[in-house]
Amino acid sequence: MQVQPLSQVGITEKLGFSTQKTIWGAGCLLTSFTMAINYLAGTRFSVVQMNDALKAANAFAGGSFMRDKAFGRFGYRPVIGHAAAGDIRAELEDGHPVIVGVDFEAGSSSGYSGADHFILAVRVAPDGGIVCIDPAPLRGAVEVTLDASLSRTFTDAHGKQVHWQGVEMTLFRPLK
């Protein structure tokens, strides 16, 4: 699966209808969604263009990304659940990207099940790990791999030891 990587880094536009949150600071779910839709629908939205399109579709409550409305705008419905490596691998093997929510900062959650950062799973690694695109590459590399248990430990760009654990997955299903 050839997904064009996008980054939220440096994008100072407000996220959705927020008066304080920027795409740079809180737009990882929006950016992961944009990469997935560009792949699935053959579009070429920038993150800012997607932010504007989803604002027009009322897919934000303030700065909160409303997945049902965002996915529906492009003919999909989200299936959100606890991350399961086998389910993610099966989706990837069928050619479907998966948004993975990871937990790495205690007490900081914006997701269904404790996720505080979102990345896009794009393929299965030869060792069974899950290769993902990180839309906030200051946290590591643009392309990162979660191991078979959906975890990753690394030193970030600031020298801080970080441990990610995949806790949430969002699958794309066509609207019927």
C-alpha positions as CSV (number, residue, x, y, z in Angstrom):
1,M,0.0,0.0,0.0
2,Q,1.5,3.3,-1.1
3,V,0.3,6.0,1.2
4,Q,1.6,9.5,0.8
5,P,3.0,10.6,4.2
6,L,1.7,13.8,5.6
7,S,2.9,15.8,8.6
8,Q,1.0,18.0,11.1
9,V,4.3,19.6,12.1
10,G,4.4,23.4,11.6
11,I,0.7,23.7,10.7
12,T,-0.5,26.6,12.8
13,E,-4.1,26.8,11.5
14,K,-6.7,26.1,14.2
15,L,-7.9,22.5,14.4
16,G,-11.6,22.5,13.3
17,F,-13.5,25.1,15.2
18,S,-11.1,25.3,18.1
19,T,-10.1,28.7,19.3
20,Q,-6.9,27.3,20.9
21,K,-5.8,23.9,19.5
22,T,-3.7,24.0,16.3
23,I,-3.3,21.2,13.8
24,W,0.4,21.1,14.8
25,G,-0.5,20.6,18.5
26,A,-3.5,18.3,18.2
27,G,-4.1,17.3,14.6
28,C,-2.7,13.7,14.5
29,L,-6.1,12.1,14.0
30,L,-7.0,14.6,11.3
31,T,-3.7,14.0,9.6
32,S,-3.9,10.2,9.8
33,F,-7.5,10.4,8.4
34,T,-6.3,12.7,5.6
35,M,-3.6,10.2,4.5
36,A,-6.1,7.3,4.6
37,I,-8.8,9.1,2.6
38,N,-6.2,10.3,0.0
39,Y,-5.2,6.6,-0.4
40,L,-8.7,5.2,-0.4
41,A,-10.4,7.8,-2.5
42,G,-7.5,8.8,-4.7
43,T,-7.7,12.4,-3.5
44,R,-4.8,14.7,-2.8
45,F,-6.0,16.8,0.1
46,S,-3.4,18.6,2.2
47,V,-4.1,18.6,5.9
48,V,-5.3,22.2,5.8
49,Q,-7.6,21.5,2.9
50,M,-9.1,18.4,4.8
51,N,-9.5,20.5,7.9
52,D,-11.5,23.1,5.8
53,A,-13.5,20.3,4.1
54,L,-14.4,18.8,7.4
55,K,-15.3,22.1,9.0
56,A,-17.7,22.6,6.0
57,A,-19.2,19.2,6.8
58,N,-19.6,20.1,10.5
59,A,-17.3,17.2,11.4
60,F,-15.8,19.0,14.4
61,A,-17.2,19.9,17.8
62,G,-14.8,22.8,18.7
63,G,-11.5,21.1,18.1
64,S,-12.8,17.6,18.6
65,F,-12.8,15.4,15.5
66,M,-16.2,13.7,15.0
67,R,-15.4,10.5,13.2
68,D,-18.9,9.6,12.1
69,K,-19.4,12.9,10.2
70,A,-15.8,13.0,8.9
71,F,-15.9,9.4,7.6
72,G,-19.4,9.9,6.2
73,R,-18.3,12.9,4.2
74,F,-16.2,10.5,2.1
75,G,-18.6,7.5,2.0
76,Y,-17.2,5.6,4.9
77,R,-18.2,4.7,8.4
78,P,-15.7,4.3,11.2
79,V,-15.5,1.0,13.2
80,I,-13.7,1.9,16.4
81,G,-12.5,-0.7,18.8
82,H,-9.7,-1.8,21.0
83,A,-6.5,-2.4,19.0
84,A,-6.0,-6.1,18.0
85,A,-2.8,-6.9,16.1
86,G,-4.5,-9.7,14.2
87,D,-7.4,-7.5,13.1
88,I,-5.0,-4.8,12.0
89,R,-2.8,-7.2,10.0
90,A,-5.9,-8.6,8.3
91,E,-7.1,-5.1,7.2
92,L,-3.6,-4.3,5.9
93,E,-3.4,-7.6,4.0
94,D,-6.7,-6.7,2.4
95,G,-5.3,-3.3,1.3
96,H,-7.1,-1.1,4.0
97,P,-5.2,1.4,6.1
98,V,-6.0,1.5,9.8
99,I,-5.8,4.4,12.2
100,V,-4.1,3.2,15.3
101,G,-4.4,5.1,18.6
102,V,-1.4,4.8,20.9
103,D,-1.2,5.6,24.6
104,F,2.1,7.1,25.8
105,E,1.4,9.9,28.2
106,A,-0.4,9.1,31.4
107,G,-3.5,11.2,32.0
108,S,-3.6,12.5,28.4
109,S,-6.4,10.9,26.4
110,S,-8.3,12.0,23.4
111,G,-9.4,8.7,22.1
112,Y,-12.0,5.9,22.6
113,S,-9.8,3.8,24.8
114,G,-7.0,6.0,26.3
115,A,-5.2,6.9,23.0
116,D,-3.4,10.2,23.1
117,H,-1.7,10.0,19.7
118,F,-2.9,8.6,16.3
119,I,-0.8,7.1,13.6
120,L,-1.7,5.3,10.3
121,A,-0.9,1.6,9.9
122,V,0.0,0.9,6.3
123,R,1.6,-2.5,6.0
124,V,2.8,-5.6,7.8
125,A,6.5,-5.9,8.5
126,P,8.3,-9.2,7.6
127,D,8.6,-9.9,11.4
128,G,4.9,-9.5,11.9
129,G,5.1,-6.0,13.3
130,I,2.9,-3.2,12.0
131,V,4.5,-0.4,9.9
132,C,2.8,3.0,10.5
133,I,3.2,6.6,9.4
134,D,3.6,9.0,12.3
135,P,2.1,12.4,11.4
136,A,4.1,14.1,14.1
137,P,7.6,13.0,13.2
138,L,9.3,15.0,16.0
139,R,8.3,12.1,18.2
140,G,10.5,9.7,16.2
141,A,10.6,8.9,12.5
142,V,8.0,9.4,9.8
143,E,7.7,5.6,9.4
144,V,7.6,3.7,12.6
145,T,7.0,0.0,13.4
146,L,4.9,-1.3,16.3
147,D,6.0,-4.8,17.4
148,A,3.7,-7.8,17.3
149,S,2.1,-6.7,20.6
150,L,1.6,-3.2,19.2
151,S,4.2,-1.5,21.3
152,R,7.3,0.6,20.6
153,T,9.9,2.1,22.8
154,F,12.2,4.8,21.5
155,T,14.1,8.0,22.3
156,D,12.3,11.0,20.9
157,A,14.0,14.1,19.3
158,H,14.2,15.7,22.7
159,G,16.1,12.8,24.2
160,K,13.1,11.6,26.2
161,Q,12.4,7.8,26.5
162,V,8.9,7.1,25.1
163,H,6.8,4.0,25.2
164,W,3.9,3.6,22.8
165,Q,1.2,1.0,23.3
166,G,-1.5,0.5,20.6
167,V,-4.9,0.7,22.4
168,E,-7.4,1.7,19.7
169,M,-8.0,1.0,16.1
170,T,-10.3,2.7,13.6
171,L,-11.3,0.7,10.5
172,F,-12.8,2.1,7.3
173,R,-16.1,0.5,6.2
174,P,-18.1,1.7,3.1
175,L,-21.5,3.3,3.9
176,K,-24.3,1.0,2.8
